[in-house]
Amino acid sequence: MTRVLLGVTGGVGAFKAVLLLRLLRKSGFDVRVLLTESAAHFVGRPTFHALSGAPVYDNLWALDRSRSGELHVELSSWADAMVIYPATANCIGGLAAGLADDLLKLTVSCFGGPVVLCPAMHSRRAEHPGVEAATAALAQRGVRVLEPVEGELASGEHGRGRLREPEDALEALRAALAPADLAGH
């Protein structure tokens, strides 16, 4: 069974992570959820725990949940792939800069497998040069970025920044896990 870490950051789109979790489980993936502190303000631990059937990881300092005291190392070793859905500008900027100020970013920094990043934020944030540069830097490092789409935003405005649907994230994950095509090599 393929093991997936589902990283959830704090944005209005976090509710869609619950839908993605259900799709992942129905598709046969074993899923563990890494929840940022901000994400927990949108969707709580009990929901993710109930739907994943596994503990939710949200505290870098919960050393009692780790055999070695390095939960991020254990989680990154456990997983075959990671999906960050939604990925806020804060998360994207931190990952691009190599910051590890929460369990999610620290785990990503130790992870060597495929990562699917699903940005979601107001269009003004999505179009900010710093966010665009950080997203491009991650893509150059091999992170599969599933660009946000244009549509109605939480503010009621219309723009590019809307989180892609869970089905799109599932498809991107499957593509990231597919064996590379060696035709022509």
C-alpha positions in Angstrom: 0.0 0.0 0.0 1.4 3.4 -1.0 1.9 5.7 2.0 1.1 9.4 1.7 1.7 12.3 4.0 -1.0 14.9 3.5 0.1 18.3 4.7 -2.6 20.8 5.4 -1.9 24.5 5.9 -4.1 27.3 7.1 -6.4 28.7 4.5 -10.0 28.7 3.7 -9.5 25.8 1.3 -8.4 23.5 4.1 -11.9 22.1 4.2 -11.2 20.5 0.8 -8.3 18.5 2.4 -11.0 16.5 4.1 -12.4 15.6 0.7 -8.9 14.8 -0.6 -8.3 12.5 2.4 -11.4 10.6 1.6 -10.4 10.2 -2.0 -6.9 9.1 -1.1 -8.3 6.4 1.3 -10.9 5.2 -1.2 -8.1 4.9 -3.8 -6.2 2.6 -1.5 -3.5 5.0 0.0 -2.4 4.8 3.6 -2.5 8.4 4.7 -1.1 10.3 7.7 -2.0 14.0 8.1 0.4 16.7 9.1 -1.6 19.7 10.2 -0.1 23.2 10.7 -1.3 25.2 13.7 -3.1 27.6 11.3 -4.8 24.7 9.5 -6.3 23.6 12.8 -8.2 26.9 13.0 -10.1 25.8 9.8 -10.5 22.0 10.2 -9.8 20.1 13.4 -7.8 17.1 14.3 -10.7 14.8 15.1 -12.0 15.1 11.6 -8.7 14.1 10.0 -8.1 11.4 12.6 -11.5 9.8 12.0 -11.2 9.8 8.3 -7.6 8.7 8.1 -7.9 6.1 10.9 -4.5 7.3 12.1 -3.1 9.9 14.5 -2.8 13.4 13.2 0.6 15.1 13.5 0.6 18.7 14.4 3.3 19.4 16.9 7.0 19.4 16.3 7.6 19.1 20.0 5.4 16.0 20.6 8.5 13.9 21.1 6.5 11.2 22.9 5.0 10.4 19.5 8.4 9.4 18.2 10.7 6.5 18.9 13.8 8.5 18.3 12.7 12.0 19.3 12.9 13.0 15.6 9.3 12.7 14.4 10.1 14.6 11.2 12.7 12.0 10.3 10.4 9.1 11.1 7.5 10.6 9.1 9.7 11.4 6.1 11.0 7.8 6.1 7.6 6.3 6.4 6.1 8.1 3.4 6.3 7.2 -0.3 4.9 10.7 -1.4 3.7 13.9 0.1 0.8 16.2 -0.9 0.5 19.7 0.6 -3.2 20.7 0.1 -3.7 23.6 0.4 -0.3 25.3 0.4 -0.3 28.8 1.7 2.1 31.6 0.6 3.7 31.2 4.1 4.3 27.5 3.5 5.6 28.0 0.0 8.0 30.8 1.0 9.2 28.8 4.0 9.8 25.7 1.9 11.7 27.6 -0.8 13.9 29.3 1.8 14.6 26.0 3.5 12.9 27.0 6.7 11.8 24.4 9.1 9.7 26.2 11.7 6.9 23.7 11.9 6.5 19.9 11.6 5.3 20.1 8.0 8.2 22.1 6.7 10.7 20.2 8.7 9.3 16.9 7.4 9.4 18.1 3.8 13.0 19.2 4.2 13.9 15.6 5.2 11.8 13.9 2.5 13.4 12.5 -0.7 10.3 11.3 -2.6 7.8 13.1 -4.8 6.0 16.2 -3.4 2.8 17.6 -4.9 2.2 21.2 -3.9 -1.3 22.7 -4.3 -1.1 26.5 -3.7 -4.3 28.4 -2.7 -4.5 32.0 -1.7 -6.0 35.3 -2.8 -4.9 36.2 -6.3 -3.0 39.3 -5.1 -0.9 36.9 -2.9 -0.6 34.3 -5.7 0.7 37.0 -8.1 3.1 38.6 -5.6 6.7 38.4 -7.1 8.0 36.7 -3.9 5.4 34.0 -4.0 5.8 33.4 -7.7 9.6 33.2 -7.2 9.3 30.8 -4.3 6.9 28.6 -6.3 9.2 28.6 -9.3 12.2 27.7 -7.1 10.3 24.7 -5.7 9.3 23.6 -9.1 12.9 23.8 -10.3 13.9 21.5 -7.3 11.4 18.9 -8.5 8.3 19.7 -6.5 5.2 19.1 -8.7 3.2 22.3 -8.4 -0.5 22.1 -9.2 -1.2 25.7 -10.0 -4.3 27.3 -8.6 -7.2 28.1 -10.9 -9.1 31.2 -11.6 -12.5 31.4 -9.9 -14.4 32.9 -7.0 -12.2 33.4 -4.0 -13.1 33.4 -0.3 -13.3 37.2 -0.5 -16.0 37.0 -3.1 -13.7 38.4 -5.6 -12.7 36.6 -8.8 -9.1 35.7 -9.6 -6.3 33.2 -9.9 -5.6 31.6 -6.6 -8.5 29.2 -6.0 -7.4 25.7 -4.8 -7.7 23.0 -7.4 -10.3 20.3 -6.7 -9.3 17.2 -4.7 -9.6 15.0 -7.9 -6.9 17.1 -9.5 -4.6 16.6 -6.6 -5.2 12.9 -6.6 -4.4 12.8 -10.3 -1.2 14.8 -9.8 -0.2 12.4 -7.0 -0.7 9.4 -9.2 1.3 11.0 -11.9 4.1 11.8 -9.5 4.2 8.2 -8.3 4.1 6.7 -11.8 7.3 5.1 -13.1 9.2 7.4 -15.4 8.7 6.6 -19.1 12.1 5.4 -20.4 11.0 5.6 -24.1 13.7 7.2 -26.1 16.4 6.8 -23.5 
